[in-house]
């Protein structure tokens, strides 16, 4: 199951789609995936999706196939590999490498990925507070891991 629902996927598609008459280029998807730390060559992605462009339905199907592939991969991955993947994800957000994720770091990373619209400071803090078990205003690795496990379970 894809973590993102149709409204979020629609927003992402529209950001990609600009002036493409209802389609997104595979090259643009590759560029954004690369900024998110996922390296795939454009020709590889074209071979996977079978086209140079995707309409919204194709984009949704592509996103869901990635999510289901990830779910299958994680079901067969030993716990220590999963822990390593979570540590890598944590490090993407922990930009200053202090061992914690602040609300500002969440905003910065999500903005770079095009997933954050201008929101108020209270929205940023609410995101952290929801999973901040020791109430210090930031997430340590264990809190991040718990958050990711809850999201994956839902």
N, C-alpha and C positions, 0 to 999 in steps of 0.2 A: 504494500500500500504506500502511496506517495504521501509524504508529510504535508505537502502543499495541496490545498484544495483548489477547485476550479477558479474561484475568484482571484486567488494569488497567481495561479498559472496564467490566467487571462491578462493580469497586469504585466507579468514578465513577458508574455508574448507581445503585448502592445509596445513594450519598451524596445524589443528586438525589431518589431515589424515596421517601424517608422518608414512610411512611403513605399512599402513593398506590396501594397494591394492585398493584404490578408495573408502574406507569407513571410517566413523568416529564412534567412540564408544560413546554411550549415556553417559557413565560415564565421558568422557572427556568434553562433552558439559555441564554436570552438574557442573563440577569443574570450568569451565570458567564462567558460569552463577553465581556461588557462589562468585567468585572474583569480579564480577560486582555488587554484592549486591542482586542478585536474588536467593533466597533459594528455591530449589525444590529437593526432594529426588530422587535418581536414579531410584528406583522402580516406582515412580510416572511418571517420564519422559518416562521410558520404556513403561508403560501402555499407555501413550499419543501417542507415535510414533509407538507403536506396534512391536518394535524390539530392539535388543541390539546395532545394528549398522545401520547407514544411508549411502546411496550412495549420490552423489552430488544432484541429483534430489530430493531425499527425504529430504536432508538438506535444500534446497531452499524452498521446500513446507513447511517444519517445520518453517523456519524463517518467511515466508509470513503468515502462520497461526497465529503465535504469533503477528505479526504486525496487522493483521485484527482483532484479538481478542482484542488487545489494543485499536484499533480505535473504536470498538464497545463499549468497556468499557468506553472510554473517552467521547463518545457521550451521555452516560447516567449518567455520573458523574457530580454532582453539581460543580459549579465554585469554591467553597471553597475547595473541595477535590482536584480538579485539581491544584489549587494554592499550596496546601500542597505537592502534588507530585512533582511539579516544584521546590519547596523549598528543598525537599529531594535530587533531582537531582543536584541542585545548590550546596548543601553541600558536595556531593561526589567530586565535582571539587574544591571547596573552602577548600583546605587541611589545610591551616594555620588559617582558621576561622576568617579572617580579613574582610569578607563581600565582597570580590572581587575575581574574577577568573583571574589569570595571565596566560600568554602564557606558562610559565614553568609548572603550575599546569595542564593545558590541556594536555601537552605532557606527564607528569607523569601518569595521569589517563589513557590516551589512550594507553600508553606503557604497563601498567599493564594488560590492557584488550587485549593486542596483536593487537591493531588497529593502532599503530603508528610505522612506520619504521623510521630509522634515517633520519632526515630532517634538513635543515639549520635553523638557528634562524629566518631568514626572513620569512620562511614558517609558523612558530609558530605565529609570530607577525601578519602576514597577516590574519590568522584565527580570531584572536581577533579583529583586526582593522575593519574587515568587519561588525561587529556588535557593535563596540564601539562608541556609539552615542555622548558621551561627549569628546572623543579623549584623555582619560587619560591613555590609554595603557592597560586597564583591563576592565573586565565586572562586573558591579554590578548586583544585582538580577533583576532589571527591564530590563536591556539590555539582560540578559540571557533569561528572560521570552519572550521578543520580538523576540529573535533569535529562540527560540523553537516554538513559534507560527508561525513564517514565514516558518520554516522547515516543521511543521505539515500541513500547508496550501498548500505546494507545492507537 
